[in-house]
Amino acid sequence: MSEVHLAGPEGLEPPAYWFEASRSIRLSYGPADCYHLSDPAMAKSSVETEIKLPAPDPESARKLLRANGFRVSKRRVFESNIVYDWPEAVLRGQRKLLRLRQVGANFTLTFKGPPETGRHKTREEIEAITAQGQQLAAILERLGLEPTLRYEKLRTEFQRAGEPGVATLDETPVGCYFELEGPPDWIDATAARLGFSHDQYVNSSYAALYVEWCAAKQRDPAARLKRVIAGQPLVWSVITAQRSQGT
């Protein structure tokens, strides 16, 4: 099995020996031979509700958000994502997702459960943040998991003052997308405010969108797709033989 090198566009070395659990699980070390959950309440995972919307070019998308009262809450960053699964595509078959994302020197391991059927994409989400990304990738591969998809994008987050949701602008080699995450009523109201109807909602994953894009272009998903956006090279590619739409 080939080693996966996670992207580090800034060439940064991760700081050593810290691990933080995000949103859902906090681990504390017990005796040397075991771990235990320090607080049962912290073991509850969060539930993510979101949709994607096809966006025009990045500049027009930003103007649309600004015109509707949104302001940047997190500046544009480069994201490198690796999706993992077992060779038998166990997670894909269960409509689950395991992803390792790098932003700068930080890595986020995300598990997503099967999405519920509905107008919005709602699913369990558990995340953990670490600076030891290469070590975490090695652990996943020692467990028999394989990297199946690599996708990179530029992401900017926007919010309206006093509102509970986040509007994200993703710039990718296969198109530009808004992602609205928050309460269902907020999502519907925000989509309408931006000029979108329910039939324009996209609940496909980026893996699915990539496979669909490749099919439309009569392109092999395993062929390396590289585009430069805002001076940043972005690469998408199916890494193993799995050619599914993913989760």
C-alpha positions in Angstrom: 0.0 0.0 0.0 1.5 3.4 -1.0 2.0 6.0 1.6 -0.2 9.0 1.5 1.5 12.4 1.9 -1.0 15.0 3.1 -0.8 18.4 1.5 1.1 21.2 3.2 1.2 24.2 0.9 2.9 26.4 3.4 5.5 23.8 4.2 4.6 24.0 7.9 5.7 21.5 10.5 2.9 20.6 12.9 3.5 21.4 16.5 4.1 18.4 18.6 2.0 16.6 21.1 -1.4 18.2 21.2 -4.7 16.7 20.5 -8.1 18.3 20.8 -11.5 16.8 20.3 -13.9 19.0 18.4 -17.7 19.4 19.1 -18.4 15.9 20.1 -15.8 13.6 21.8 -13.3 14.5 24.5 -10.8 11.8 25.6 -8.8 11.8 28.8 -6.0 9.4 29.5 -6.7 6.8 32.2 -4.2 4.1 33.2 -1.4 3.5 30.7 -3.3 0.6 29.0 -6.7 2.2 28.4 -8.7 5.3 27.5 -12.1 6.4 28.8 -14.6 9.1 28.1 -14.2 11.8 30.6 -17.8 13.0 30.4 -20.6 10.9 28.9 -22.3 14.0 27.7 -19.3 14.8 25.5 -19.8 11.5 23.7 -22.9 12.8 22.0 -22.2 13.6 18.4 -23.5 16.6 16.6 -26.0 16.5 13.8 -25.2 18.4 10.6 -27.9 19.8 8.3 -26.8 21.3 5.0 -27.3 21.7 1.3 -25.2 22.8 -1.6 -26.2 25.3 -4.3 -24.5 25.8 -7.6 -22.8 29.2 -7.5 -21.7 31.4 -10.4 -18.1 32.5 -10.6 -16.4 33.3 -7.3 -16.5 37.0 -7.6 -20.2 37.1 -8.5 -20.9 34.6 -5.6 -19.2 36.9 -3.1 -21.1 40.0 -4.4 -24.4 38.0 -4.0 -23.6 37.1 -0.4 -22.5 40.7 0.4 -25.6 42.2 -1.2 -27.7 40.0 1.1 -25.9 41.0 4.3 -23.3 38.3 4.7 -19.8 39.1 5.8 -16.7 37.0 5.9 -16.4 35.1 9.2 -13.4 32.9 8.2 -11.1 34.1 5.4 -10.4 32.0 2.3 -8.2 28.9 3.1 -6.8 26.0 1.1 -8.2 22.6 2.1 -6.8 19.2 1.3 -9.2 16.3 1.8 -8.5 12.5 1.7 -11.5 10.1 1.9 -10.8 6.7 3.4 -12.6 3.3 3.2 -11.8 -0.4 3.4 -11.0 -2.1 0.1 -14.4 -3.7 0.1 -16.0 -0.2 0.2 -17.7 -1.0 3.5 -18.3 2.7 4.5 -19.5 3.6 1.0 -21.9 0.7 1.1 -23.3 2.0 4.4 -23.5 5.6 3.1 -20.9 6.7 5.7 -17.9 8.8 5.3 -14.4 9.0 6.9 -12.3 12.0 5.8 -9.0 13.5 6.9 -8.8 17.2 6.1 -5.8 19.5 6.3 -5.9 23.3 6.7 -2.5 24.8 7.3 -0.9 22.8 10.1 -4.1 21.4 11.5 -5.9 18.2 10.5 -9.5 17.2 11.1 -10.7 13.6 11.1 -14.4 13.5 10.4 -16.9 10.6 10.5 -20.3 11.2 8.9 -23.2 8.8 9.3 -25.8 7.8 6.7 -27.8 10.9 5.6 -31.5 11.0 6.3 -33.9 11.2 3.3 -35.3 14.7 2.9 -34.9 18.1 1.2 -31.8 18.8 3.3 -28.8 16.5 3.9 -29.0 15.7 7.6 -26.5 13.3 9.2 -24.5 12.5 12.3 -21.1 14.2 12.4 -18.1 13.5 14.7 -14.9 15.4 14.4 -11.5 15.4 16.1 -8.7 17.9 15.4 -5.0 17.1 15.6 -1.6 18.4 14.5 -0.3 14.9 14.0 -1.9 14.3 10.6 0.8 12.0 9.1 0.7 9.8 12.2 -3.1 9.7 12.0 -3.1 8.7 8.3 -0.6 5.9 9.2 -3.0 4.6 11.9 -5.9 4.5 9.5 -3.8 2.6 6.9 -2.6 0.2 9.6 -6.2 -0.6 10.3 -6.7 -1.6 6.7 -8.3 1.6 5.5 -7.2 3.0 2.1 -7.3 6.5 0.7 -10.0 6.5 -2.0 -10.4 10.1 -3.1 -8.3 13.2 -2.9 -10.0 16.6 -3.4 -8.7 20.1 -2.7 -10.6 23.4 -2.6 -10.6 27.0 -1.5 -13.2 27.7 1.2 -14.5 31.0 2.6 -17.1 31.2 5.3 -19.7 33.9 5.7 -22.4 34.8 8.3 -25.1 37.3 8.8 -25.1 39.0 12.2 -27.4 37.3 14.8 -28.2 34.3 12.6 -27.6 30.6 13.4 -26.2 29.3 10.1 -23.1 29.5 8.0 -22.9 30.2 4.3 -19.7 28.7 2.7 -18.3 29.5 -0.7 -16.2 26.5 -2.1 -14.0 27.0 -5.2 -13.2 23.7 -6.8 -11.9 22.4 -10.1 -15.4 21.0 -10.9 -17.3 24.2 -10.1 -18.1 26.8 -7.5 -20.7 26.0 -4.8 -22.4 27.6 -1.9 -22.9 25.4 1.1 -25.6 26.4 3.7 -25.4 24.7 7.1 -27.8 25.4 9.9 -31.4 24.9 11.0 -33.6 23.7 8.1 -35.8 26.9 8.3 -32.7 29.1 8.1 -31.4 27.1 5.1 -34.7 27.5 3.2 -35.0 31.2 4.0 -31.4 31.9 3.1 -31.5 29.9 -0.2 -34.7 31.9 -1.2 -33.0 35.2 -0.2 -30.1 34.2 -2.6 -32.5 33.5 -5.4 -32.6 29.7 -5.3 -35.6 27.4 -5.3 -35.9 23.9 -3.6 -35.4 22.1 -6.9 -31.9 23.7 -7.1 -30.7 22.1 -3.8 -27.8 19.7 -4.2 -27.3 17.0 -1.6 -24.6 15.1 -3.5 -21.1 14.8 -1.9 -18.1 16.3 -3.6 -17.1 12.7 -4.5 -20.4 12.3 -6.3 -20.1 15.6 -8.0 -16.6 14.8 -9.2 -17.7 11.4 -10.7 -20.7 13.1 -12.4 -18.4 15.8 -13.8 -16.0 13.2 -15.1 -18.8 11.3 -16.7 -20.1 14.4 -18.5 -16.5 15.2 -19.7 -15.9 11.5 -20.6 -12.9 11.5 -18.3 -11.5 8.8 -16.1 -12.0 9.8 -12.4 -8.6 8.3 -11.6 -6.9 10.7 -14.0 -5.4 13.5 -12.0 -7.4 16.7 -12.4 -5.4 19.8 -11.6 -6.7 23.4 -11.9 -5.1 26.6 -10.6 -7.6 28.9 -8.8 -6.5 32.2 -7.3 -2.9 31.1 -7.8 -3.4 27.9 -5.8 -3.1 24.5 -7.6 -6.0 22.3 -6.7 -5.9 18.5 -7.4 -8.8 16.0 -7.5 -8.4 12.3 -8.2 -9.8 8.9 -7.3 -6.9 7.2 -5.7 -8.0 3.5 -5.6 -10.1 1.4 -7.9 -13.3 2.5 -6.3 -15.3 4.6 -8.8 -18.5 5.1 -6.9 -20.4 8.3 -6.3 -19.5 8.0 -2.6 -21.4 9.6 0.2 
